[in-house]
Amino acid sequence: MKVVHAQGKLTMTVGKRLIRQAENGKEYLLSVGQHAAIIRRTNDGKLQYLELQAPSDHIISGWQEFEEHLGINIKR
């Protein structure tokens, strides 16, 4: 298990910095501020997060692609 810590004034900045370090084919437990998620970078380089409790019927549980702007997902 590899643990990475990052500090900064803005939660989103720190979160984006950590997410960008994700390696292809690996899964991570990401905890930033009050938010925690399981994320992964697929072998083809796509970032995804695991949605276990979708807040509405419009979002399906399971692996979801990150939005182009990572802050959109971190704010959820």
Secondary structure as GFF3:
##gff-version 3
##sequence-region A 1 76
A	DSSP	alpha_helix	11	20	.	.	.	ID=ss1
A	DSSP	beta_strand	26	32	.	.	.	ID=ss2
A	DSSP	beta_strand	35	41	.	.	.	ID=ss3
A	DSSP	beta_strand	47	51	.	.	.	ID=ss4
A	DSSP	beta_strand	62	65	.	.	.	ID=ss5
A	DSSP	alpha_helix	70	75	.	.	.	ID=ss6
###
